[in-house]
Amino acid sequence: MKFIATCFIFSIPLLTIAQAQETKNVFIITIDGFRWQEIFNGADSSLINDPQYVQDTALIKQSYWCADVTERRKKLMPFFWNVISANGQLYGNRQFNNNVNVTNFFKISYPGYSEIITGYPDPLTIPNIPIRNRNTNILEYLNDMPAYHNKVAAFTSWNIFPYIFNKKRSGFIQNSGYENLDETDSSETNTLINEVQDGIVKKTHTRHDELTFLSSMEYVKQHKPRVVFLGFGETDEFAHVGKYDMYLTQAAKIDRMIAELWYYVQTDPYYKNTTTFIITTDHGRGKKPSSWHTHGLFTKGSGDAWLALIGPDVTPGGEMKIAQQHYQKQIAATVAALLGERFAANHIVAGAIALPRPILHAGTVAAVNGNGGVTAAK
């Protein structure tokens, strides 16, 4: 069935109420299958002490355990809890009834990533196999605009992303799985990365995240794209084989890589103070010790997600402790909104998240709602 109506969702307009909108570049960063429990609570005591999931419980606890939850989550994700918590916003701690949820029916990776980039939870079954996505995504939409043309790029560890992005149709720069980099593009670094990749004997469908990160960093430094999608994948891989110790270790590595990327953009004149990071996950995982390693339609907790933002137009709010409900499908319009654009597609697009805005006057914070109107909240 084809959608013949084009739906225009009016997202956040350029702000003129308190200050000019500063975001000129957006980085969308995903950590595959990483639970909200570890984001907000750090290592799970029921899992880190279980030899079924941890090879050396004493050693892993030295790295990631502390009885105090505030310190424990800092040990696992120091960038999230030292930098984003001080300068950005974190959503999804269900202990405060602050919810971010997947709305697609399936709660697996392909539908999750599709929902993130299209703003639409496609009701048709999309398994995790190479099927071209029929739905328009925010990256191709922006790439078709003169201001962003050839300034959109995606680097991902999972090799199914070219189908989620519909690479054949979408036209923006993409590198996924163990795909080689263009050696004429930049130089010795790309050649070295290709040599390392080619030397890996046992390749899986998910490239090592460090290689994905290095590839993206080299491209960003050379070409200065305005919109970047960076998809990490190994957290989900380690979870599926029940290695909680490696799941934690990989999350800590990803936190450090995001920190390095943030440091780079904040020290590069092109990106400094004009770049917003949106960090999230494609799906949750099981809530129980017996189900944490899996996810899907029949596993409770699989629809529980989280969201972190940091950038010039993101009011420092830290951990959001008020009762709220946000959805994965709102991210695409939020990306457009932060850039002062409106995302239109060949399907329904959910409205942008109403982010708290800079203070207008004492005790009042401006917020922009999904219909483009301005509201004030105490």
N, C-alpha and C positions, 0 to 999 in steps of 0.2 A: 504493500500500500504506500502510495506516495503522498507527501504533504504538499498541497498546492498553495497553501496560504503561507505567506512570509510574515513571521511574527516579530514585531519590534517591541523590545522591552526597554523602557526608558530607565537607564541606570543613573548612577551618581553624576550630575553635571559638574562642570568646573565650578569650584567653590569661590564665591566672592564675598561671603558673609563675614569671615574672620581673617582670611589670608588667601593669597593666590595658591592654587594647587601646585605642588612642587614635583609630584611624581612624573617622570618622563620615561622611566624604564621599569619593567616588572620582571622579576624572576619567580617562576612557579617551581617549587621544589617539593618532591614527594618522597616519602620513606615508606616503602611497600610493606603493608601489613603490620605496621608498628602500632601497638595498642595504646590507648589513652591511659591505661593503668600505669605503664612505665613512664610516660611523659610526665604525669602529675604526681606519681608516688615513688618513682625510681624502681629499683629491683623489687620483685615480688617475693616476699619471705617464704611463701609456700612453694615457690619454684627454685629459688636460689639455694635452698637447703636440700633439694631433692636430687640424690645421685642418679636418678633415672634421666634427668635432664641436664645435669651439671657434672662434668667429669671430675673436677676438683673443687668441692664446695668451699673449702677453707681459703683457697687461693682466689677464687672469683669474689668471695666476700671481702677480701682485702682491697679489691679494686672498686667494688660497687655497693658495698653494704654500709649502712649507718642506721642506728635505731631511730634517729630523728629524720622524719620524712623530708623536711626542708633541705637538710644537708645530703640526704640520700639521693634525691633527684638531681642535685647539683653535681654529685660525683659521677652520675651517669651522663647527664646532658648539661655540661657547664655553660655552653653558649646560650642555650635556651633559658637557663635560670640565673645567669649573671648579666646577660646582655638583652635578650628579648624581654625578659620580665621587667627590666628597668626602663627599656626604651620602646617597647611594643605592646602587643596584646596576645594572650593565649586563651583559647576557647576550648571547652570540652571536658572540664572537670565535673563529672556527674555527682561528686560529693556535695557540690553547690547547686545541683540541678541546672548546670550550665551545659547544654547539649549541642553537639554537632552530629548529625546523622546522615548516613547513606540512605538514599531514597530508591535506588534501583532494587529490584526484587531479588537479585541473585547473590549480591554481596561477595563477589569474587573480583579479580583484578581487571579484566577487560571492561566489564560494565562500570566498575568504579572509576577507572581513568576516563572512560568515555563520558561519564556523568560530570566529572571535573571540568573537562575541556569543552563540552558542548552545552552544559547547563540543562541537560535533558536526560532523565532516566528512561532510556529506551525500554519499552515493555517487551520487545522481542528478545528471545533468548540469544545471548552472545557469549558463547563459551570462550575459554582462553586458547583460541586457535587462530591461525592467520586468515581472518575474514575482514575484508575492507569495510570500514565504518561508513555507513550511509549518511551519517549526521554531520552537519557543518560544525567545525570547532573554532574556538576563539583565536587560535594561532593562525589558521589559514585566513580567517576573516580579517585579522589585522594585517597579515602579509599582503593581502589584496589592496590595502589602502596605501596611497603614495607615501605617507609619512613613515610607514613601517616596512615597505617593500624591501625584501632582502635584508631586513634587520630583525628577522625572527628565526630562532634556532632551537632545536631540541636535541639533547644528549641523554640517552637512557641505557640502563643496564639490560633490561628485558628486551629480547629480540622480537616481541610481538607488537611493539609500539608503532612500527611503520604502518601496520594495518589499523591500529586504533586511530592514528593521525590521518589515515588514508593518504600515504605518501604520494601515490600515483596521481591523486587529484589535488592535494593541498599545496604543493610547490615550495614550501619553505625548507631550509636546511635541516637535515636530520641525520643522526648517527646513533645506531642502536646495536645492542649485542656486540659481537666481535667483528663488526663491520670496520674495515680499515679506513683510516683518515686520508684525506687528500694530501699527498706528500708535496705537491707543487704549491699548496696553499700557504704553508707557513714555514716548512723548514725541517731542521734536524729534530725538533721535538716530536713532530708528527711521525717522522721516520722511526724514531726510537720507540714510540708507543706502538706502531705497527709491528715492529720487530718483537716486542714483548708479547703482543697478542698472538702473533704467528707462532711464537715459541711455546704457547700453552697447549699441551698435548690433549688434555681432556677438557674440551670446551662444552659448556652446557648452554641452555637457552638464556642464561643470565650472566652477563659479563661481570668481572670483578668491579665493584663500585669505585675503587681507587682509579682504575683505568678510565671509567666513564667520567669521573671528576677531572682528571688530568686532561682528557680530551676537550671537555667543555671549557676549562680554564684557558687552554691554549687558544681556542676559537674566540673566546670573549676578549682576551688580550689583543688578538690580531685584528678582529673585525668589529668590535664594539656593538653587538646586537642590542636592540632596545627591549626585546621580549625573548626570554629564555625559559625553556622547560628543562629541568634537570631531574631525572628520575632514578633514584637509588633503588636497588632491588634485593640485596643480599639478606636483609633482615627477614624477609618472608621465606627465603630459601632455607635459612638456618632454623626458623620456627617449624617449618613443615617436616623437618627430619628430627625434631624434638631436641635440638641443641640450644637450650636456654642460655648457656654460658656464651656461646658464639653469637646468639641473637643480641645479647646485651653488649658484647664487645663490638659488634658491627654498628650498633646504634651509637655507641660512643665515638667510633671512627667517623661516622656520618656527621655527628655534631661538630667534630673538629674540622671536617671539610667545609661545612656550612660557615663555620667561624672564619676559616681562611678566605672563603669567597666574599663574605661580608667585609672583612678587613681590606681585601683588594678593592672592592667597589667604593669603599669609603676613603680610600687613599688615591684613587684614580680621578683626575679632574673631570673626565667625561661622565662618570657615574656618581661622584660624591654628592650626597644630599639630594639626589634626584631619583634614587632607586628604591623600590619597595620589594621586599621578599614576602611571598605567600607560601607557607610551608604546611603540608597536610599529608594525609594518607589515603590510599584507595579503598580500604576497608578495615574493619576491626578484626578481632579474633575471639575465640571462646573465653568466657569469663572464669571458668573453673580450672583448677590445676589439671584436670583430666582432659580438658578441651582447648587449652590455650594455644596449642600448636596448629589447630585447624580453624577453618572458617567456611561460611557458606550459608545458604538459605536455612538450613536446619540447625545451625549452631548459634545459640544465644550469645550476643555480644558482637557478632559479625557486622552489624550495622552501626556500631558505635565508633565514631571518628573524632578528630580533633583538628584544630586550626591555629596556626601562629602567624602573626604579621609584624613586620617592622619596616619602617620607612618614614619619609618626611611628612606624609599625610596621615600617619597612624599615631593617634594620641597615646602617649605612654600610659598604659592602664594595667600592665602586668597580667597576672592571673585574674580572669574575669570571674567574680564570685557572686554574680546575680543570676537569678533564674532566667534563662534564655533558651530559645530553640533556633538553631541555624542548620542549614543543610548543605551537603556536598554540591548539589546542583546550583547553588548560588555563587560558586567560585568564579565561573566563567564571566558572568556579568560584573562581578566585583573587579576582576582584572581590567575589563573594559572601562569600568567606572573610574578606577584609580588613574587611568590614562586620559580621562575626560572624553571617552568614546561611548557609543551605544552599540551593543552587540545585537545584530539581527541575523536570523538563521532560517533554514527551511523547516524548522520545528519550533515548538514552544520553548522559550528560554526563561528560566527562573530569574526573578529580580535579584539585584545585588544585596549584599549584607549591609545593614545600616550600621556603619562603624561610628563609634563615638568620635566627635571632632574636637578641635581645639576650643578652649574656653572662650565664650563670648563675653561674659561678665561674671562677677563673683557668684559661685554656686551653680552656674548653668553651663552645660556642655551641649554643643550643637551636634545633631546627628542628621544624616541624610537618609531618608527612607527609600525603599525599593521603588517607589513611584517617582523619585526625583524631587520630592518635596523635602523641606527642611523642618525638623522638629526640634524642640529643646527638651532636654531631660536633666533633672536634678542629679 
